[in-house]
Each structure stands twice: as structure tokens, then as C-alpha cells.
Amino acid sequence: MSTEPALVLVTTDLTVGGMTCAACVRRVEKKLAKLDGVTATVNLATGRARVSHPAAIRPGELVATVEKAGYTAAIPEPPKKRQSKDDQGEGETQEARQERDRLLITALLAVPVLVLSMVPDWQFRNWQWLCFVLAAPVAVWGSWPFHVRAARGLRHSAATMDTLVSLGVVASFSWSAYALFLGGAGEPGMRMPFSLVPSASDGVAHIYLEAAVGVPLFVLAGRFLEARARHGTGAALRSLAQLATKEVSVREGSAERLVPIEELWVGQVFVVRPGERVATDGEVVEGSSAVDLSLVTGESEPVEVQPGSAVIGGAVNAGGLLLVRATAVGAETQLARITRLVTEAQAGKAKAQRLADAVAGVFVPVVLALAVTVLGFWLGAGADPQAAITACVAVLVVACPCALGLATPTALTAATGRGAQLGVLVKGPQALEGLQHLDTVVLDKTGTLTSGHMSVARVTAVPDGLGKEAALRLAGAVEQGSEHPLGRAIVSYARRALPERPLPDVRDFRAAAGRGVQGRVEGRLVEVVAPDDELPPALAEALPAVETAAHTPVLVKVDGVAEALIEVGDVVRPGSYRAVHRLRRLGVQPVLATGDREAPARAVAAALGIEDVRARCTPEDKAELVRDLREEQGCRVAVVGDGVNDAAALAGADLGIAMGTGTDAAIGAADVTLVRGDIEALGDAVLLARRTLGTIRVNLVWAFGYNVVTVPLAMVGLLNPMVAAAAMSLSSLLVVGNSLRLRAWQPSTARKQRISPAPRDER
């Protein structure tokens, strides 16, 4: 047996600069992967790399590796050290302003050249020399970013989109200079007709200054518009970041003081006035109001809160004055977790995009080889040199893998942002792919299909035992350590029923998932557990002859002796009816699996129309059910749950879906989180996943299809280099524009179904 310690992996995020296409992404990933034990996922749309590496490899080494590949890299600063939002905005504005200025100056110089080259009637005497003077700064200064990145790639034996653009500009401008000075095109009265398809020479070498200026102009314009469009795909993530407050009013005694949000700690009480945002997650200690959670969880209607209610940071106080005690700060808040999950999801890649990146890694070298081959073939076949140069330049310019690199990240960024707005968080593209192919979903009952807000319906004590009040007091005491809805209901009921007798402390507390809890209270062993199939005779005789199918019973044992039966009632969530109905319409078969008894489980299943019911399931039973459905029946299984007892099944399913109101263990094991704790959002998640994967497929089909069509046209001389540049930029814009449509996606099926309170059979 090996005694070697397990390799400890850590994750580091890097900001990578200088990437322009999928070939750049592939190169950065390959360079990082050459480090021992390192894997990396690079996102072109966000300019971020997520690197998993051994703890022995320091982040500085990762940065150095990326820089050796010919790109810039940096480690994002911690939130507290990060510059202010205004400073960040100024920095981004300055960079954007430089790109905009370069584009504007290039356009001012390039447009006259394009017009004169394309309209022969406007070609005056020596027009070509004016065009040459205007084109020179475009070919040098306007195209400088392409030349610099191409030279940097050359130093590292790498070829990217910038290599293609730089070579195209240099080739077309150099040929034009040759034609003007040595090829007869500099004659004062020279006229040059314009054609979308390159034409044969009439004895005078043609000039291609329109290509020399059109290529950088269209590529710069395309990148500028791409940047703005990609900025739009991250709008939801930025809106989440803007929900965080900078300052908070802390209550100290009867006084208040304004402090930076970083100085707030757990346990402090802060003030939330009408119209203000809740600074951080907390519990209301004074006041009542309605809070608007629409920007945090997607919940459309304000939620009423009062003392004891939990509130989420970022929610807007729509009513009265609230005093809130902070229960989480900084990275531990729900808003921070939502932002972190969305950011992590955007770093992933779908299977199709991983294939596209692999293709892009060899695409540029293949294009360069094709361009050289085309040039040699045309010249070797005795064709006119300018026709050979034209075909070569067109191949270089048109074959850009930029659209391949943008196909998935822009769609994923837009979809995850939209999902967050609708209250659906996905951990990455694998989760979206899992949602798309679901055919079976295993549903927990308590807290998932039902509200989980249980209350004690009846307490029945054994005759001649400890008595009802004593048994309830002991049960409430031991359940204080439980996080299960049943336990919380018993504690709440015990405190209300016995206000004059505070609940004692519990020692040696233990919880058995799916079974119950136990602990020592006042020296006695108290167990609150699920009853066996048959109740003790004395207790069974004491039960009234009342139908209890909708109630969940728990048995109270003291020192091993049954003393009472507590029946806890729950109600089905209104959204559960619509959710199950929508799942069926989407082709997903629901299965109810619960640790509860057969009677309440079947009562809920009957109300919702679920035929497959599994009651009294332990965590092991749920995990085994998932394995059976996947391996024996060949189903694509999702599990929806909210408790610790669901964690194993969530982790073992094709897709784990946690209720946002559930435990950290369930949320941590899940691939998708329904933030507002409403299972009806599951239908939205499935529909959004299908739309997103469909969008990605369309993007990739277009990106591949564009090159399949245009590269052969360029090779046979049927594509003008300027037209090639415009087509290349247009392909990227179409991909980004198609992805942006996801920002406005609406779950129309849900809207229609909200018209009626309960589903009906649709014909």
C-alpha cells in the first residue's frame, strides 16, 4: 500500500492579455499544461485563465510561463486591495479610448483610399499617390498592434490571427509600393477599375492599397464592436457586483456610525432604511418591512420580513426601518457566492468548444502553409504575379479563427448571467450539457416539493409516562442541534408551547442522516427518530383514529423507552405542481425519493401526479437508486435536494441540483443551485440550457462553415482581400450577436402557465 501523500491542488485565477483568437487560447493552455501537474482553462471572452496546480508551483511561476508564451499575465488583486470601481472604470475607459482613437484615425485615413479605389469615376490625376500617402500610416501605425503581437509570436515560434493580419497588410502594401514605383502603376493618368473578384493584369501592375487599409480598418472595427458586445454579455455579473454596498450604518447602543463595509463583522447590528440595500446577509432583530430580492434571487414579489427573518445582502428595503444582525460578511455572503459561481461557470468550456480550440491550435499554421502553397502554385502555373499575391493575401486575411474562440464563451457568459437573473446558478458548461440531456429527475420531498416550513400538528404521549410537556421539552432540547426542517419545527413549537420553561442544553449531540438525532439532556439519553413500521402498543393505542397520511411522525425515546409521538405537517409548494407538469412536457420523468414514511410520501406524490415513489430512503438508498437508474436503466439522471442526506445522491447523479434554501453540504455537492428555493425554476433551467447549447452549436457551425466556404474561394482567386477582411470581421460579430440574444431570453412557457394556479392536461 502506497504511503505517498496525496497531491494537493490549488486553483489560481490569472488575467491574460494579448489574446485575440482561439489559437491564442490553445497556446496559453498548452504552455501551462507543460508544467508538471498543471491544467488550465482559458476564456477568450473574459481574458481570464483558471489554473489548477500543485501547491509547490507558485502563482509567479504561472505568470512567467504565460509571459514566455508571448502574452501578458497578472494575478487579480484581493478585493480589499483592489482599486475602487471608479478607478477601474477610468482605467477601462482609458484603454477603450485608445482603441477608439486608433480606429477613428485609421477610418479617417482609410475611407478616402477605399472610396477612390472603389469608384473609378472619382480617380483624378495622381490619385494613387495620395492613396499611398494616406495608406502608409494605416499600414504602419494603424496596424501596429497586429505587427507587435505577430512579432512577439514569432519570437516564441507561435502563429495567431495577428500573424495572418500582419502578413496580409505587409504583403498588400508591399505589392502596392512595388506596383507604384516599379510596376507602372505610378503613371499620372493611371486608372484602376474595382471588382469584388480579382481581375487579370492589363500590363500595369495593380495596386491593392484598399486591402492594405481595409484589412486593419475592418479588423479594428470588428474588435471594437466585439469588445462592446462581449462587455454586454457580462452585464448580469457586473450588476451583481454593483449590488454590494460600500458603507454601512452600524448601531452601537443608541448611536450610529458609518463604517466601510470591510470593517463590518459577524454579530454587529446595522441599520437598513427604506430604499437602502441590505449591506450583508443577516437576521432581522427589530422592525418589519418588505424586501425586494428580484436582483439577487429572481423573486419577482417583495418578501415580508420581521424579527427572526433572514435577509440577503443586496436586497432592497421597500418598507420600514430594519435593524439587522450580520450573520455573514465578505466572501461568505450569498451574494458573494452567487458572483463566485457565475464567474467560475464562465471559465468553463463545452465539449464542442474544446474541439474548436483543438482545431484552432493547428489552424493558423495550416493557413500559413496554405497561403505559401497557393502563392507557389499560382506562380508555378505561370499566372500573373499580382494574381498570385492577391490570392495569397486573401487566404491570410479571410482564415481567422476568432469566431471559433468566441463561439462558446460569449454564449456561456450571456447564459450564466441570464440564469443568475432568473435565480438559476450553474457551475459550468458541463452542467448546461447535463441539463439539456436529462430524462429522469429524482426529487426529494421535504424542503424541495414541500415548503419545509413545518409545524407540529399533534403530540401524543404514552399513558403513565413522562407526560406530553416533559417529552416535548426534551425533544425540543435535543433538536436544537439539528438543521433539518423537522427539527426546527419541533424546537419552534416547544418554545411556543412552553414559554415559561426554557429548553435545556444538549450534550453529545449526534445526527444520523435519514434516521434522526440523539443527545444527552439533563443526564438522560434522548432520541428523536423515525418510528419503525410498528409503533409500541401503548403508543399506538393512545393515537386518535384520525387520518395522518399527510403528517410525518417522529418518535421520542428517553433512555431507550418510547415516551411520545410528535406528528409534523408540511404543505406542498404551489410551484411544485407547475414544476412537475413542465418537467413532463419537457420529456423528463419525475421520481419521488424521500426518507419519510410511505403514507405522506404517497400523499404528496398523488397530489403532484408522480407515479414512481420511493419512501423510507436512507442516503445510501438514494445513492443506490441513482446508480440503478444510470447504470441499469441507462437514464440521464438529475437529483434535486436540499439536505445533508441528499449530498451523496447529488454528487453521484449526472447532474446535482440543490435548492438555494438548503444546506451548504447539498449546495456544495450540486452542479446547479436554484437560488430562490423554488423548484419551478428547474423548468427554466432546462429550457435555458437547451437554448444555450443550441446557440453554441449555431455559433460553431457558422464559425467552421465560414472558413469552409471562404478559404477555398480565396485560394482560387475569387475573393478580394478587402472583402475577405470584412467577411472575417462580420463572422465574429455574428457569433457575438447571436450569443447576446440569450440576454433577453424569457421562459415563455412559465409565463403562460402562471395564468392558471394549477396545471391541467393540455390537448
GIBEL-V136128 format. One record per residue. RES is the residue in three letters. D_LAST is the distance of its C-alpha to the last C-alpha in Angstrom with 1 decimal. Layout:
res->RES d_last->D_LAST
res->RES d_last->D_LAST
This chain:
res->MET d_last->63.1
res->SER d_last->63.0
res->THR d_last->64.3
res->GLU d_last->63.5
res->PRO d_last->61.6
res->ALA d_last->58.0
res->LEU d_last->57.6
res->VAL d_last->56.5
res->LEU d_last->54.2
res->VAL d_last->53.7
res->THR d_last->51.5
res->THR d_last->53.0
res->ASP d_last->51.4
res->LEU d_last->53.4
res->THR d_last->53.2
res->VAL d_last->53.8
res->GLY d_last->55.1
res->GLY d_last->55.8
res->MET d_last->52.6
res->THR d_last->51.3
res->CYS d_last->49.1
res->ALA d_last->47.4
res->ALA d_last->50.8
res->CYS d_last->52.3
res->VAL d_last->49.6
res->ARG d_last->50.3
res->ARG d_last->54.0
res->VAL d_last->53.9
res->GLU d_last->51.8
res->LYS d_last->54.1
res->LYS d_last->57.2
res->LEU d_last->56.0
res->ALA d_last->54.9
res->LYS d_last->58.5
res->LEU d_last->59.5
res->ASP d_last->59.6
res->GLY d_last->56.5
res->VAL d_last->54.8
res->THR d_last->51.3
res->ALA d_last->49.9
res->THR d_last->46.7
res->VAL d_last->47.5
res->ASN d_last->45.1
res->LEU d_last->46.1
res->ALA d_last->44.0
res->THR d_last->45.5
res->GLY d_last->48.9
res->ARG d_last->48.7
res->ALA d_last->49.6
res->ARG d_last->48.6
res->VAL d_last->51.3
res->SER d_last->51.5
res->HIS d_last->55.1
res->PRO d_last->57.8
res->ALA d_last->59.5
res->ALA d_last->62.7
res->ILE d_last->61.6
res->ARG d_last->62.1
res->PRO d_last->59.8
res->GLY d_last->62.8
res->GLU d_last->62.9
res->LEU d_last->59.2
res->VAL d_last->60.1
res->ALA d_last->63.2
res->THR d_last->61.1
res->VAL d_last->58.7
res->GLU d_last->61.7
res->LYS d_last->63.4
res->ALA d_last->60.3
res->GLY d_last->61.1
res->TYR d_last->58.7
res->THR d_last->59.2
res->ALA d_last->57.9
res->ALA d_last->58.2
res->ILE d_last->57.1
res->PRO d_last->55.1
res->GLU d_last->57.2
res->PRO d_last->56.2
res->PRO d_last->54.4
res->LYS d_last->57.6
res->LYS d_last->59.7
res->ARG d_last->57.3
res->GLN d_last->58.3
res->SER d_last->56.8
res->LYS d_last->53.6
res->ASP d_last->55.8
res->ASP d_last->58.1
res->GLN d_last->55.2
res->GLY d_last->53.8
res->GLU d_last->57.2
res->GLY d_last->57.6
res->GLU d_last->54.3
res->THR d_last->55.1
res->GLN d_last->58.5
res->GLU d_last->57.1
res->ALA d_last->54.5
res->ARG d_last->57.2
res->GLN d_last->59.3
res->GLU d_last->56.6
res->ARG d_last->55.8
res->ASP d_last->59.6
res->ARG d_last->59.9
res->LEU d_last->57.0
res->LEU d_last->58.4
res->ILE d_last->61.9
res->THR d_last->60.7
res->ALA d_last->58.7
res->LEU d_last->61.8
res->LEU d_last->63.8
res->ALA d_last->61.3
res->VAL d_last->59.9
res->PRO d_last->63.3
res->VAL d_last->63.7
res->LEU d_last->60.2
res->VAL d_last->60.9
res->LEU d_last->64.3
res->SER d_last->63.2
res->MET d_last->60.2
res->VAL d_last->62.0
res->PRO d_last->65.2
res->ASP d_last->66.4
res->TRP d_last->66.8
res->GLN d_last->68.9
res->PHE d_last->72.3
res->ARG d_last->75.6
res->ASN d_last->75.3
res->TRP d_last->71.7
res->GLN d_last->71.1
res->TRP d_last->73.6
res->LEU d_last->71.8
res->CYS d_last->68.6
res->PHE d_last->70.3
res->VAL d_last->71.7
res->LEU d_last->68.2
res->ALA d_last->66.5
res->ALA d_last->69.0
res->PRO d_last->67.9
res->VAL d_last->64.2
res->ALA d_last->64.9
res->VAL d_last->66.9
res->TRP d_last->65.9
res->GLY d_last->62.3
res->SER d_last->61.5
res->TRP d_last->63.6
res->PRO d_last->60.6
res->PHE d_last->59.6
res->HIS d_last->63.2
res->VAL d_last->63.7
res->ARG d_last->60.7
res->ALA d_last->61.4
res->ALA d_last->65.0
res->ARG d_last->63.8
res->GLY d_last->61.6
res->LEU d_last->64.4
res->ARG d_last->66.7
res->HIS d_last->64.1
res->SER d_last->63.5
res->ALA d_last->59.9
res->ALA d_last->58.2
res->THR d_last->55.2
res->MET d_last->53.6
res->ASP d_last->56.7
res->THR d_last->58.9
res->LEU d_last->57.1
res->VAL d_last->57.2
res->SER d_last->60.8
res->LEU d_last->62.0
res->GLY d_last->60.2
res->VAL d_last->61.9
res->VAL d_last->65.3
res->ALA d_last->65.2
res->SER d_last->64.2
res->PHE d_last->66.7
res->SER d_last->69.5
res->TRP d_last->69.0
res->SER d_last->69.2
res->ALA d_last->72.3
res->TYR d_last->73.9
res->ALA d_last->72.9
res->LEU d_last->74.5
res->PHE d_last->77.7
res->LEU d_last->78.3
res->GLY d_last->76.0
res->GLY d_last->77.1
res->ALA d_last->74.1
res->GLY d_last->76.3
res->GLU d_last->78.2
res->PRO d_last->78.2
res->GLY d_last->76.6
res->MET d_last->73.9
res->ARG d_last->70.5
res->MET d_last->67.4
res->PRO d_last->64.4
res->PHE d_last->60.9
res->SER d_last->58.3
res->LEU d_last->55.0
res->VAL d_last->56.2
res->PRO d_last->59.6
res->SER d_last->62.4
res->ALA d_last->65.6
res->SER d_last->68.8
res->ASP d_last->71.3
res->GLY d_last->74.3
res->VAL d_last->73.6
res->ALA d_last->71.5
res->HIS d_last->68.3
res->ILE d_last->67.5
res->TYR d_last->64.1
res->LEU d_last->64.6
res->GLU d_last->61.2
res->ALA d_last->59.7
res->ALA d_last->62.0
res->VAL d_last->60.8
res->GLY d_last->57.2
res->VAL d_last->56.3
res->PRO d_last->57.2
res->LEU d_last->55.9
res->PHE d_last->52.4
res->VAL d_last->52.3
res->LEU d_last->53.6
res->ALA d_last->51.1
res->GLY d_last->48.3
res->ARG d_last->49.3
res->PHE d_last->49.7
res->LEU d_last->46.2
res->GLU d_last->44.8
res->ALA d_last->46.6
res->ARG d_last->45.2
res->ALA d_last->41.6
res->ARG d_last->42.1
res->HIS d_last->43.5
res->GLY d_last->40.2
res->THR d_last->38.1
res->GLY d_last->40.1
res->ALA d_last->39.7
res->ALA d_last->37.6
res->LEU d_last->40.3
res->ARG d_last->43.0
res->SER d_last->41.2
res->LEU d_last->41.1
res->ALA d_last->44.8
res->GLN d_last->45.6
res->LEU d_last->44.1
res->ALA d_last->47.2
res->THR d_last->50.0
res->LYS d_last->53.6
res->GLU d_last->55.4
res->VAL d_last->54.9
res->SER d_last->56.8
res->VAL d_last->58.1
res->ARG d_last->59.2
res->GLU d_last->62.6
res->GLY d_last->63.9
res->SER d_last->63.8
res->ALA d_last->64.2
res->GLU d_last->61.7
res->ARG d_last->62.3
res->LEU d_last->60.3
res->VAL d_last->60.1
res->PRO d_last->58.4
res->ILE d_last->55.1
res->GLU d_last->56.8
res->GLU d_last->59.3
res->LEU d_last->56.7
res->TRP d_last->56.7
res->VAL d_last->54.6
res->GLY d_last->55.6
res->GLN d_last->56.7
res->VAL d_last->55.4
res->PHE d_last->54.4
res->VAL d_last->53.4
res->VAL d_last->50.2
res->ARG d_last->50.6
res->PRO d_last->47.9
res->GLY d_last->46.4
res->GLU d_last->47.8
res->ARG d_last->46.0
res->VAL d_last->46.4
res->ALA d_last->49.0
res->THR d_last->47.8
res->ASP d_last->45.8
res->GLY d_last->47.3
res->GLU d_last->47.2
res->VAL d_last->47.8
res->VAL d_last->51.1
res->GLU d_last->51.5
res->GLY d_last->49.5
res->SER d_last->45.9
res->SER d_last->43.6
res->ALA d_last->40.2
res->VAL d_last->39.8
res->ASP d_last->37.5
res->LEU d_last->36.2
res->SER d_last->33.9
res->LEU d_last->36.2
res->VAL d_last->36.7
res->THR d_last->33.5
res->GLY d_last->30.9
res->GLU d_last->30.5
res->SER d_last->29.8
res->GLU d_last->31.3
res->PRO d_last->35.0
res->VAL d_last->35.9
res->GLU d_last->38.5
res->VAL d_last->41.5
res->GLN d_last->44.6
res->PRO d_last->47.5
res->GLY d_last->46.3
res->SER d_last->43.2
res->ALA d_last->42.8
res->VAL d_last->42.5
res->ILE d_last->41.8
res->GLY d_last->44.3
res->GLY d_last->43.0
res->ALA d_last->41.1
res->VAL d_last->42.2
res->ASN d_last->43.8
res->ALA d_last->42.3
res->GLY d_last->44.3
res->GLY d_last->47.6
res->LEU d_last->50.3
res->LEU d_last->49.6
res->LEU d_last->52.0
res->VAL d_last->50.4
res->ARG d_last->52.0
res->ALA d_last->51.3
res->THR d_last->49.7
res->ALA d_last->49.3
res->VAL d_last->51.0
res->GLY d_last->51.0
res->ALA d_last->49.1
res->GLU d_last->47.8
res->THR d_last->45.6
res->GLN d_last->41.8
res->LEU d_last->42.0
res->ALA d_last->44.5
res->ARG d_last->42.3
res->ILE d_last->39.3
res->THR d_last->41.5
res->ARG d_last->43.0
res->LEU d_last->39.7
res->VAL d_last->38.5
res->THR d_last->41.8
res->GLU d_last->41.8
res->ALA d_last->38.3
res->GLN d_last->39.5
res->ALA d_last->42.4
res->GLY d_last->40.3
res->LYS d_last->39.3
res->ALA d_last->36.4
res->LYS d_last->37.3
res->ALA d_last->36.9
res->GLN d_last->39.3
res->ARG d_last->41.8
res->LEU d_last->41.9
res->ALA d_last->42.4
res->ASP d_last->45.2
res->ALA d_last->46.9
res->VAL d_last->46.8
res->ALA d_last->48.1
res->GLY d_last->51.0
res->VAL d_last->52.5
res->PHE d_last->51.1
res->VAL d_last->53.9
res->PRO d_last->56.7
res->VAL d_last->55.2
res->VAL d_last->54.9
res->LEU d_last->58.5
res->ALA d_last->59.6
res->LEU d_last->57.6
res->ALA d_last->59.3
res->VAL d_last->62.7
res->THR d_last->61.9
res->VAL d_last->60.8
res->LEU d_last->64.0
res->GLY d_last->66.2
res->PHE d_last->64.5
res->TRP d_last->64.9
res->LEU d_last->68.5
res->GLY d_last->69.3
res->ALA d_last->68.0
res->GLY d_last->70.4
res->ALA d_last->67.8
res->ASP d_last->68.9
res->PRO d_last->69.1
res->GLN d_last->67.1
res->ALA d_last->64.2
res->ALA d_last->64.3
res->ILE d_last->64.4
res->THR d_last->61.5
res->ALA d_last->59.3
res->CYS d_last->60.3
res->VAL d_last->59.5
res->ALA d_last->56.2
res->VAL d_last->55.2
res->LEU d_last->56.3
res->VAL d_last->54.4
res->VAL d_last->51.1
res->ALA d_last->50.5
res->CYS d_last->49.5
res->PRO d_last->47.3
res->CYS d_last->46.5
res->ALA d_last->42.9
res->LEU d_last->42.5
res->GLY d_last->43.8
res->LEU d_last->41.5
res->ALA d_last->38.2
res->THR d_last->37.2
res->PRO d_last->39.2
res->THR d_last->38.1
res->ALA d_last->34.4
res->LEU d_last->35.0
res->THR d_last->37.0
res->ALA d_last->34.5
res->ALA d_last->31.6
res->THR d_last->33.5
res->GLY d_last->34.7
res->ARG d_last->31.2
res->GLY d_last->30.1
res->ALA d_last->33.0
res->GLN d_last->32.0
res->LEU d_last->28.6
res->GLY d_last->30.3
res->VAL d_last->29.7
res->LEU d_last->32.9
res->VAL d_last->33.2
res->LYS d_last->36.5
res->GLY d_last->36.3
res->PRO d_last->34.6
res->GLN d_last->34.5
res->ALA d_last->32.1
res->LEU d_last->29.9
res->GLU d_last->29.9
res->GLY d_last->29.1
res->LEU d_last->26.1
res->GLN d_last->24.8
res->HIS d_last->25.0
res->LEU d_last->23.9
res->ASP d_last->21.9
res->THR d_last->23.1
res->VAL d_last->24.1
res->VAL d_last->26.5
res->LEU d_last->26.4
res->ASP d_last->29.4
res->LYS d_last->29.0
res->THR d_last->31.8
res->GLY d_last->31.8
res->THR d_last->28.7
res->LEU d_last->25.8
res->THR d_last->28.1
res->SER d_last->30.3
res->GLY d_last->33.5
res->HIS d_last->35.3
res->MET d_last->36.5
res->SER d_last->39.0
res->VAL d_last->41.2
res->ALA d_last->40.0
res->ARG d_last->43.1
res->VAL d_last->46.3
res->THR d_last->48.0
res->ALA d_last->51.5
res->VAL d_last->53.5
res->PRO d_last->56.2
res->ASP d_last->59.6
res->GLY d_last->58.3
res->LEU d_last->58.5
res->GLY d_last->56.5
res->LYS d_last->53.2
res->GLU d_last->54.6
res->ALA d_last->56.5
res->ALA d_last->53.7
res->LEU d_last->51.3
res->ARG d_last->54.0
res->LEU d_last->54.5
res->ALA d_last->50.8
res->GLY d_last->50.3
res->ALA d_last->53.3
res->VAL d_last->52.2
res->GLU d_last->48.6
res->GLN d_last->50.1
res->GLY d_last->50.1
res->SER d_last->46.4
res->GLU d_last->43.6
res->HIS d_last->40.8
res->PRO d_last->38.8
res->LEU d_last->40.0
res->GLY d_last->43.6
res->ARG d_last->43.2
res->ALA d_last->41.8
res->ILE d_last->44.8
res->VAL d_last->47.3
res->SER d_last->45.9
res->TYR d_last->46.0
res->ALA d_last->49.5
res->ARG d_last->50.9
res->ARG d_last->49.5
res->ALA d_last->50.7
res->LEU d_last->54.1
res->PRO d_last->55.1
res->GLU d_last->58.8
res->ARG d_last->58.7
res->PRO d_last->57.7
res->LEU d_last->56.0
res->PRO d_last->58.6
res->ASP d_last->58.4
res->VAL d_last->57.0
res->ARG d_last->58.8
res->ASP d_last->57.9
res->PHE d_last->54.2
res->ARG d_last->51.9
res->ALA d_last->48.2
res->ALA d_last->46.7
res->ALA d_last->43.2
res->GLY d_last->40.7
res->ARG d_last->43.6
res->GLY d_last->45.2
res->VAL d_last->48.3
res->GLN d_last->52.0
res->GLY d_last->55.2
res->ARG d_last->58.6
res->VAL d_last->58.9
res->GLU d_last->62.4
res->GLY d_last->63.6
res->ARG d_last->60.9
res->LEU d_last->58.2
res->VAL d_last->54.9
res->GLU d_last->51.6
res->VAL d_last->48.1
res->VAL d_last->46.0
res->ALA d_last->42.9
res->PRO d_last->44.1
res->ASP d_last->44.4
res->ASP d_last->42.4
res->GLU d_last->45.2
res->LEU d_last->46.7
res->PRO d_last->50.5
res->PRO d_last->51.4
res->ALA d_last->53.0
res->LEU d_last->50.0
res->ALA d_last->47.5
res->GLU d_last->49.6
res->ALA d_last->49.7
res->LEU d_last->45.9
res->PRO d_last->44.6
res->ALA d_last->42.3
res->VAL d_last->39.2
res->GLU d_last->35.8
res->THR d_last->35.9
res->ALA d_last->32.7
res->ALA d_last->31.5
res->HIS d_last->35.0
res->THR d_last->36.7
res->PRO d_last->40.3
res->VAL d_last->43.2
res->LEU d_last->46.7
res->VAL d_last->49.8
res->LYS d_last->52.8
res->VAL d_last->56.3
res->ASP d_last->58.9
res->GLY d_last->56.7
res->VAL d_last->56.3
res->ALA d_last->53.0
res->GLU d_last->53.5
res->ALA d_last->50.1
res->LEU d_last->46.4
res->ILE d_last->44.4
res->GLU d_last->40.7
res->VAL d_last->38.6
res->GLY d_last->35.3
res->ASP d_last->32.5
res->VAL d_last->29.2
res->VAL d_last->25.8
res->ARG d_last->25.4
res->PRO d_last->22.7
res->GLY d_last->21.5
res->SER d_last->21.1
res->TYR d_last->17.9
res->ARG d_last->16.3
res->ALA d_last->18.3
res->VAL d_last->17.1
res->HIS d_last->13.4
res->ARG d_last->14.2
res->LEU d_last->16.4
res->ARG d_last->13.9
res->ARG d_last->11.6
res->LEU d_last->15.0
res->GLY d_last->15.8
res->VAL d_last->18.4
res->GLN d_last->19.1
res->PRO d_last->20.7
res->VAL d_last->23.9
res->LEU d_last->25.8
res->ALA d_last->29.6
res->THR d_last->32.0
res->GLY d_last->35.6
res->ASP d_last->34.9
res->ARG d_last->35.2
res->GLU d_last->32.7
res->ALA d_last->31.9
res->PRO d_last->31.0
res->ALA d_last->29.1
res->ARG d_last->26.9
res->ALA d_last->26.5
res->VAL d_last->25.1
res->ALA d_last->22.9
res->ALA d_last->21.5
res->ALA d_last->20.8
res->LEU d_last->18.9
res->GLY d_last->17.2
res->ILE d_last->19.6
res->GLU d_last->20.8
res->ASP d_last->23.7
res->VAL d_last->26.4
res->ARG d_last->30.0
res->ALA d_last->32.4
res->ARG d_last->36.1
res->CYS d_last->35.9
res->THR d_last->39.0
res->PRO d_last->39.0
res->GLU d_last->40.2
res->ASP d_last->37.4
res->LYS d_last->34.8
res->ALA d_last->36.7
res->GLU d_last->36.9
res->LEU d_last->33.2
res->VAL d_last->32.5
res->ARG d_last->35.2
res->ASP d_last->33.7
res->LEU d_last->30.2
res->ARG d_last->31.7
res->GLU d_last->34.6
res->GLU d_last->33.6
res->GLN d_last->29.9
res->GLY d_last->29.9
res->CYS d_last->27.3
res->ARG d_last->27.4
res->VAL d_last->27.7
res->ALA d_last->27.7
res->VAL d_last->29.3
res->VAL d_last->28.7
res->GLY d_last->31.6
res->ASP d_last->34.2
res->GLY d_last->37.3
res->VAL d_last->40.3
res->ASN d_last->39.0
res->ASP d_last->36.1
res->ALA d_last->38.4
res->ALA d_last->39.1
res->ALA d_last->35.5
res->LEU d_last->34.6
res->ALA d_last->37.5
res->GLY d_last->36.7
res->ALA d_last->33.1
res->ASP d_last->32.0
res->LEU d_last->31.0
res->GLY d_last->32.2
res->ILE d_last->30.4
res->ALA d_last->32.4
res->MET d_last->31.7
res->GLY d_last->34.1
res->THR d_last->35.3
res->GLY d_last->36.3
res->THR d_last->39.7
res->ASP d_last->41.6
res->ALA d_last->41.5
res->ALA d_last->37.7
res->ILE d_last->37.5
res->GLY d_last->40.4
res->ALA d_last->38.8
res->ALA d_last->35.4
res->ASP d_last->34.3
res->VAL d_last->31.9
res->THR d_last->32.5
res->LEU d_last->30.0
res->VAL d_last->32.7
res->ARG d_last->31.4
res->GLY d_last->30.5
res->ASP d_last->26.8
res->ILE d_last->24.5
res->GLU d_last->21.7
res->ALA d_last->23.8
res->LEU d_last->23.1
res->GLY d_last->19.8
res->ASP d_last->21.9
res->ALA d_last->24.5
res->VAL d_last->22.3
res->LEU d_last->20.9
res->LEU d_last->24.5
res->ALA d_last->26.0
res->ARG d_last->23.8
res->ARG d_last->24.6
res->THR d_last->28.3
res->LEU d_last->28.8
res->GLY d_last->27.2
res->THR d_last->29.7
res->ILE d_last->32.5
res->ARG d_last->31.8
res->VAL d_last->31.8
res->ASN d_last->35.1
res->LEU d_last->36.7
res->VAL d_last->35.8
res->TRP d_last->37.3
res->ALA d_last->40.3
res->PHE d_last->41.1
res->GLY d_last->40.2
res->TYR d_last->42.4
res->ASN d_last->45.4
res->VAL d_last->44.7
res->VAL d_last->44.9
res->THR d_last->47.6
res->VAL d_last->50.2
res->PRO d_last->50.9
res->LEU d_last->51.2
res->ALA d_last->53.7
res->MET d_last->55.6
res->VAL d_last->56.2
res->GLY d_last->57.4
res->LEU d_last->54.5
res->LEU d_last->53.7
res->ASN d_last->55.9
res->PRO d_last->56.4
res->MET d_last->55.5
res->VAL d_last->52.2
res->ALA d_last->51.6
res->ALA d_last->52.1
res->ALA d_last->49.7
res->ALA d_last->47.0
res->MET d_last->47.6
res->SER d_last->47.2
res->LEU d_last->44.1
res->SER d_last->42.4
res->SER d_last->42.9
res->LEU d_last->41.7
res->LEU d_last->38.5
res->VAL d_last->37.8
res->VAL d_last->38.5
res->GLY d_last->36.6
res->ASN d_last->33.4
res->SER d_last->33.8
res->LEU d_last->34.3
res->ARG d_last->30.8
res->LEU d_last->29.7
res->ARG d_last->31.6
res->ALA d_last->29.2
res->TRP d_last->26.0
res->GLN d_last->23.5
res->PRO d_last->20.5
res->SER d_last->18.2
res->THR d_last->15.1
res->ALA d_last->17.3
res->ARG d_last->18.3
res->LYS d_last->14.9
res->GLN d_last->14.2
res->ARG d_last->17.7
res->ILE d_last->16.8
res->SER d_last->15.6
res->PRO d_last->17.9
res->ALA d_last->15.6
res->PRO d_last->12.2
res->ARG d_last->9.4
res->ASP d_last->6.5
res->GLU d_last->3.8
res->ARG d_last->0.0
